[in-house]
Each structure stands twice: as C-alpha cells, then as structure tokens.
Amino acid sequence: MRPQFIRQDYFSFLRYVNDMTVILNSLTALIPFLLLLPAAGTGDFFNPAERSVTVRYRGFFALTVILHHMAQRVNAKGLLWIYFDAGFLAVAMFFFYSGFGLMKKGIRQREGFFRKRVPQLLIPYVITMAVYWILYCLAGDVKSLASLLSEHFHNESGISFLWYVFAYLAWILFLGISLRFMNRDRQILYAACGFALGFTGFGVLVIPDFFWVYDTVIMIPLGCAWAYYEDSIISRIQNHYRTVLTVSLLLFFISMPGHWHPVLRVPSYMISSAAFMVFLNTVTMKRKPQGKVLSFLGSISYEIYLLHGIPVTFGRYFIANDALWTLAVLIIAVISAYLMHMLASVTWKKPV
C-alpha cells in the first residue's frame, strides 16, 4: 500500500506545483497593467503623443513584448495567455511612436539625421549579437555570422526578435534620404506611405512565411500622419470623442478573427493595429499614465527589446519551471538593458 500512497503524494505535489506556476504566471502577467494604474485624469483633452506619455507606454509595451514571447514558449495557462497574440500591438505602437517622433524631429532638424540616430541603433545591436555569439560558443554551438543573421527569421531563436532593428533601420535610412532631397513636409509623409507599402509588398513576395516582420509596418506612416496633422486629428477626436472610442474598439475586435485567415491575415493585423492605436490615444487624451517605473522602463525600452531574447534563449538551460523562467527573463532583461543604457551614455553619448 505504501508505494501507492507515495505515488498519490507525488502526483498531488506535481498538481500543487502546476497550480502555483499558473498563479505565479498570472501575477506576472498583471505587472504591466499594475504599472499603468497610477494615472491622472486630465480634466480637459490632452495631447496623447506628448513625450512624457509615450515614454511610459514604451515601458509598458517593452514588458508586453517579453510576456508575449514567454507566452509562446511556456504552458500559457492563467492570465499569461492574453499575451499569446499581443506582441503585434506592442510592435505596432513602437512603430507608431517611432514614425511620430522621427517625423517631428526630422522636420525640425534635417542636418545630421543619420549621424545622430544610426549609431544609437546599431551599436547596441552589434553588442547584443556579440553576446549571442559568445554564449552560443560557450554552449558548444559555434555559429558563423551568416547563420546568426539567418536566425533573425527563425522563430525558435531569440535572435528572431531582432528583425525589428532591420525594419527600423530601413525606415531611418529611407526617411534620412527623404529629408535630404525633399523640401516639403507633405512629400516626406507620402514617402513614408510609399516605404510602408514597399516594405509590405517585399515581405509578401519574398518572405511570406514571416508575416510578423511586416504586418505592422503600416504604423510608421500613421505615426508620421499623426505628427503632420496632429492639431486637426486631436480637434476631430475632441468633437467626436465617444464615437471614436466606440468605433475604434469595435473595429479592433471585429478584425481579430482575420488573424488566423491565410489571406486576410496581414490586412487584419494592420487594421487591428491601427484601431488599437486610435483607441489607446483616444483614452489617453482623457487619462494619462503616471509613475517613475514606467518612465524608467521606457527610457531603456530599445535595450530591453534587444536583450530579452538572450535569457529567453539560454535561460531554459538552468530553469525548468515556466513561472520562474518568465520572472528570470523579465529581471535579467531589465538589468542588462539598464547596464547597456549606462554604457551607451558613457561611450556614444546616448542620453540617460
């Protein structure tokens, strides 16, 4: 009889561990939303694209990206499952804020556009790739540069998360050339639309199996358009606030089922991204997030995006439990991102 009791106790313990894992992962999934709770009502309408607000949202979406990638790699029960298909929203907002910010800065400062931005983008990326190569070598898997680059489009590797760098770099180069040869701001806006359509067309024709590389690039020209027509857009939303809020939310939910249709997939992701952006900005016009934690995370959001794939890729060697692995990835990603950010402020003068 004793072995049977031992087996029962053992399986009861496993069920307990599994239940605790689900609870812990659910608590982890709540972290980004808990950080959004400190929010202040604006009383009147507020510019949702103000830098202090977008920086905080960058911090929120940096955490969202990590939890999205973890939800795809663990038994995503409990609240963590909400992140399984949420990564595109975070990337979409990163593209939107990038298009908005670069349009604003580019119009005001046409000279030195490449010189100031490309090093800030490439140097952390090169460091990240070097760390990947070293860790792969230590694990006994020596990789060539070509194989490392090919993993940008191999979904099982953490390096695949870095595809965003290529898309963003292509946009910066394209915008820089536009600023150089185009005198009118509206021409730059048209060029941004052309870039998004061209990039999407290239993706559909050349890399159709990796639709997640180009399904949200449309947010770049939308960010540019918001920057160009900012006053007019805000005024129209003020006049039709509840209508815009309701329609954008309904459009978001209506477009979601198309994500799993092979033909409708890319346009439905684009519609979902655009609807979510409008909804979020509309909400933010009345209530803006507060808090130093989100501001801190937003200031290192690019580094978080770069580096979180390293503990995702190599952390499983040491941590078998899903919940502990998720927490470890969050902690390691934030700490390593902060260290790289501080290194950047000392070496290539990136603002702290």
Solvent accessible surface area in square Angstrom, and as a share of the most:
residue,aa,sasa,rsa
1,M,163,0.73
2,R,160,0.58
3,P,80,0.50
4,Q,81,0.36
5,F,100,0.42
6,I,94,0.48
7,R,133,0.49
8,Q,87,0.39
9,D,88,0.45
10,Y,119,0.45
11,F,106,0.44
12,S,52,0.34
13,F,119,0.50
14,L,77,0.38
15,R,146,0.53
16,Y,129,0.49
17,V,51,0.29
18,N,64,0.33
19,D,77,0.40
20,M,86,0.38
21,T,19,0.11
22,V,37,0.21
23,I,89,0.45
24,L,60,0.30
25,N,2,0.01
26,S,18,0.11
27,L,102,0.51
28,T,2,0.01
29,A,1,0.01
30,L,64,0.32
31,I,60,0.31
32,P,1,0.00
33,F,88,0.37
34,L,96,0.48
35,L,40,0.20
36,L,41,0.21
37,L,124,0.62
38,P,67,0.42
39,A,27,0.21
40,A,38,0.30
41,G,51,0.49
42,T,35,0.20
43,G,73,0.70
44,D,102,0.53
45,F,56,0.23
46,F,33,0.14
47,N,53,0.27
48,P,1,0.01
49,A,6,0.05
50,E,69,0.31
51,R,167,0.61
52,S,48,0.31
53,V,0,0.00
54,T,11,0.06
55,V,21,0.12
56,R,39,0.14
57,Y,13,0.05
58,R,54,0.20
59,G,0,0.00
60,F,16,0.07
61,F,4,0.02
62,A,1,0.01
63,L,8,0.04
64,T,8,0.05
65,V,3,0.02
66,I,0,0.00
67,L,1,0.00
68,H,22,0.10
69,H,20,0.09
70,M,0,0.00
71,A,1,0.01
72,Q,72,0.32
73,R,61,0.22
74,V,20,0.12
75,N,85,0.44
76,A,24,0.18
77,K,100,0.43
78,G,30,0.28
79,L,72,0.36
80,L,0,0.00
81,W,155,0.55
82,I,69,0.35
83,Y,4,0.01
84,F,111,0.46
85,D,36,0.19
86,A,17,0.13
87,G,5,0.04
88,F,19,0.08
89,L,22,0.11
90,A,0,0.00
91,V,13,0.07
92,A,0,0.00
93,M,0,0.00
94,F,9,0.04
95,F,0,0.00
96,F,0,0.00
97,Y,6,0.02
98,S,4,0.03
99,G,0,0.00
100,F,20,0.08
101,G,20,0.20
102,L,11,0.05
103,M,2,0.01
104,K,63,0.27
105,K,83,0.35
106,G,0,0.00
107,I,55,0.28
108,R,177,0.65
109,Q,64,0.28
110,R,78,0.28
111,E,128,0.57
112,G,16,0.15
113,F,6,0.03
114,F,74,0.31
115,R,169,0.62
116,K,89,0.38
117,R,32,0.12
118,V,28,0.16
119,P,49,0.31
120,Q,60,0.26
121,L,6,0.03
122,L,59,0.29
123,I,60,0.30
124,P,0,0.00
125,Y,19,0.07
126,V,90,0.52
127,I,52,0.26
128,T,0,0.00
129,M,16,0.07
130,A,48,0.37
131,V,51,0.29
132,Y,0,0.00
133,W,112,0.39
134,I,89,0.45
135,L,53,0.26
136,Y,22,0.08
137,C,36,0.22
138,L,140,0.69
139,A,57,0.44
140,G,67,0.65
141,D,62,0.32
142,V,111,0.64
143,K,36,0.15
144,S,67,0.43
145,L,125,0.62
146,A,74,0.57
147,S,40,0.26
148,L,7,0.03
149,L,71,0.35
150,S,69,0.44
151,E,21,0.09
152,H,0,0.00
153,F,67,0.28
154,H,92,0.41
155,N,80,0.41
156,E,147,0.66
157,S,10,0.07
158,G,2,0.02
159,I,0,0.00
160,S,2,0.01
161,F,6,0.02
162,L,0,0.00
163,W,16,0.06
164,Y,10,0.04
165,V,1,0.01
166,F,80,0.33
167,A,0,0.00
168,Y,36,0.14
169,L,29,0.14
170,A,34,0.27
171,W,1,0.00
172,I,3,0.01
173,L,76,0.38
174,F,72,0.30
175,L,1,0.01
176,G,4,0.04
177,I,98,0.50
178,S,6,0.04
179,L,8,0.04
180,R,174,0.64
181,F,159,0.66
182,M,61,0.27
183,N,135,0.69
184,R,174,0.63
185,D,40,0.21
186,R,113,0.41
187,Q,76,0.34
188,I,1,0.00
189,L,9,0.04
190,Y,131,0.50
191,A,12,0.09
192,A,0,0.00
193,C,53,0.32
194,G,39,0.38
195,F,18,0.07
196,A,1,0.00
197,L,124,0.62
198,G,45,0.43
199,F,39,0.16
200,T,17,0.10
201,G,30,0.29
202,F,115,0.48
203,G,1,0.01
204,V,72,0.41
205,L,151,0.75
206,V,86,0.50
207,I,35,0.18
208,P,69,0.43
209,D,114,0.59
210,F,55,0.23
211,F,36,0.15
212,W,61,0.21
213,V,6,0.03
214,Y,4,0.01
215,D,4,0.02
216,T,1,0.01
217,V,0,0.00
218,I,41,0.21
219,M,0,0.00
220,I,0,0.00
221,P,3,0.02
222,L,56,0.28
223,G,0,0.00
224,C,0,0.00
225,A,25,0.19
226,W,9,0.03
227,A,10,0.07
228,Y,69,0.26
229,Y,86,0.33
230,E,18,0.08
231,D,120,0.62
232,S,50,0.32
233,I,41,0.21
234,I,22,0.11
235,S,51,0.33
236,R,165,0.60
237,I,10,0.05
238,Q,71,0.31
239,N,110,0.56
240,H,108,0.48
241,Y,39,0.15
242,R,203,0.74
243,T,82,0.48
244,V,34,0.19
245,L,47,0.23
246,T,74,0.43
247,V,84,0.48
248,S,7,0.04
249,L,66,0.33
250,L,100,0.50
251,L,80,0.40
252,F,24,0.10
253,F,123,0.51
254,I,125,0.63
255,S,12,0.08
256,M,46,0.21
257,P,93,0.59
258,G,12,0.11
259,H,5,0.02
260,W,178,0.62
261,H,80,0.36
262,P,104,0.65
263,V,115,0.66
264,L,93,0.46
265,R,66,0.24
266,V,23,0.13
267,P,60,0.38
268,S,9,0.06
269,Y,15,0.06
270,M,36,0.16
271,I,77,0.39
272,S,0,0.00
273,S,0,0.00
274,A,28,0.21
275,A,3,0.02
276,F,36,0.15
277,M,8,0.04
278,V,40,0.23
279,F,50,0.21
280,L,22,0.11
281,N,2,0.01
282,T,0,0.00
283,V,51,0.29
284,T,1,0.00
285,M,0,0.00
286,K,75,0.32
287,R,124,0.45
288,K,49,0.21
289,P,4,0.02
290,Q,53,0.24
291,G,30,0.28
292,K,183,0.78
293,V,82,0.47
294,L,1,0.01
295,S,35,0.22
296,F,82,0.34
297,L,10,0.05
298,G,6,0.06
299,S,46,0.30
300,I,0,0.00
301,S,6,0.04
302,Y,37,0.14
303,E,0,0.00
304,I,1,0.00
305,Y,7,0.03
306,L,1,0.00
307,L,10,0.05
308,H,0,0.00
309,G,1,0.01
310,I,21,0.11
311,P,9,0.05
312,V,8,0.04
313,T,34,0.20
314,F,19,0.08
315,G,13,0.13
316,R,89,0.32
317,Y,152,0.58
318,F,174,0.73
319,I,46,0.24
320,A,91,0.71
321,N,44,0.22
322,D,23,0.12
323,A,0,0.00
324,L,96,0.48
325,W,10,0.03
326,T,0,0.00
327,L,46,0.23
328,A,20,0.15
329,V,1,0.00
330,L,15,0.07
331,I,101,0.51
332,I,85,0.43
333,A,0,0.00
334,V,31,0.18
335,I,96,0.49
336,S,32,0.21
337,A,0,0.00
338,Y,87,0.33
339,L,111,0.55
340,M,12,0.06
341,H,6,0.03
342,M,65,0.29
343,L,80,0.40
344,A,0,0.00
345,S,20,0.13
346,V,105,0.60
347,T,77,0.45
348,W,42,0.15
349,K,154,0.65
350,K,31,0.13
351,P,98,0.62
352,V,117,0.67
